Amino acid sequence: MRNALSTFSFWLVIMVPIPAAAQDNAGMPDEAAVQTALDEHPSVMAARARVEAARADARALKAGPHEVTLSGSYIRRDVDNEGRFNEYEATVMRPFRLPGKKRLDKKAGEYGLIAAENRAEDVKHQAATLLAELWWGWLGSAEEARVDAQAVKNYEAMLASVTRRMQLRDAAQLDVDQSEAALGAARLAAEQSRGRTELGHARLAAQYPSLPLPVEAPQLPLPTVPEGGFAALRDLVIARSHEIAAADAEAARVNTLAERTRRDRIADPSLGFRVFSERDGLEKGVGLVASIPLGGSHRSALADRAEREAQAVSAEAGAVRFDVQEMADTGLASADAAWRSWKRSREGMKAQVDGVTKMRRGHELGAFDLSDLLLVERMTHDAFRSEVQARKHALLAITNLRIDSHTLWIGDDHREAEQ
């Protein structure tokens, strides 16, 4: 068993803390590469295009929908006993927004642009969350694969030792069979974790093709509590939320449009200039023309509908605040629980290492059967795999909280609507 004991020293490496200077973003991809990958994600590109569309819409609202209308006619009239006459008329008209309407249109466009910009940042936020999930999933699977590969080496060393003892008539064939069965199970677990690692790499490469990925996944680092603690990040989740900013801007836009619709109960007048010529110029005229629609029940109904729509959107903005509050609270709870769970799993792993070391020595001295040793070996293997899974979950939960609080990958320069 001397070979098995020497190979097991590999496990002790992952229990040594990484240097403090490398803890903040340890194991993460390069910041500049992440920004490029996020900006080039199709969902983010689509959201940015919608921002430009909102910008154009804001310009259109500021300019207004009214345009100059040119109308005219030409008539060749035939009058009995008088002859034929060429006659024409031309009118140039343009509607004009009543006072206050232009200001409301401009505000509605600005709010729409603010909402689109915040939605675009929220889309980038979602892309960052997906990247974090895929990244830590890949690194976690790779770390499990390393654990499983070391388990295979341990069981191979054990089988060689037991086989040698059987040849020396110091062990039974049953011991060899048990060792071979344990080795087969370990090899199966190693193949499965290797497959999950390859799958994780493929998913990352498919979703973020511009993100350079190393051939081998980096070692899964030890999670650390961000400076200021989890609670401080939870407060930033709400303060820097693009979802809330977008919902507030949309509510302001719809309320502004509702006010605009109420103003439209008095329609915009049209003013124009008209010239005409009749009877081959015997009669000529120049004058001003004006028209104004007389609003009725239809415009009143539109105003009522816009008012109710504004109330609905304002209520939805309140619901978004509830959702973000829930996300912040659950993010805090998830990060704290995952962190504590990982600490407990690591403590259990260390205790398991002490136990298996003693069991191996006892087995060498004949104090324990091989079946007892195999059971403890399997428990140790499971403890290391559980620690890796807990570590991955802790890293993902902390990363998600940092992304949600805009302290990682996402800026905090969101715009808010001034109502």
Buried (B, 14 or more C-beta within 10 A) or exposed (E): BEBBBEBBEBBEEBEEEBEEEEBEBBBBBEEEBBBBBBEBBEBBEEBBEBBEEBBEBBEEBBEBEEEEEEEEEEEEEEEEEEEEBEBBBBBBBEBEBBEEBBEBBBBBBBBBBBBBBBBBBBBBBBBBBBBBBBBBBBBBBBBBBBBBBBBBBBBBBBBBBBBEBBEEEEBEEEBBEBBBEBBEBBBEBBEBBBEBBBEBBEBBEEBBEEBEBEEEBBBBBBBBBBEEEBEEBBEBBBEBBBBBBBBBBBBBBBBBBBBBBBBBEBBBEBBBEBBBBBBEEEEEEEEEEEEEEEBEEEBEEBBEEBBEBBBEBBEBBEEBBEBBBEBBEBBBEBBBEBBEBBEEBBEBBBEBBEBBBEBBEBBBEEEBEBEEBBBBBBBBBBBBBBBBBBBBBBBBBBBBBBBBBBBBBBEEEBBEBEE
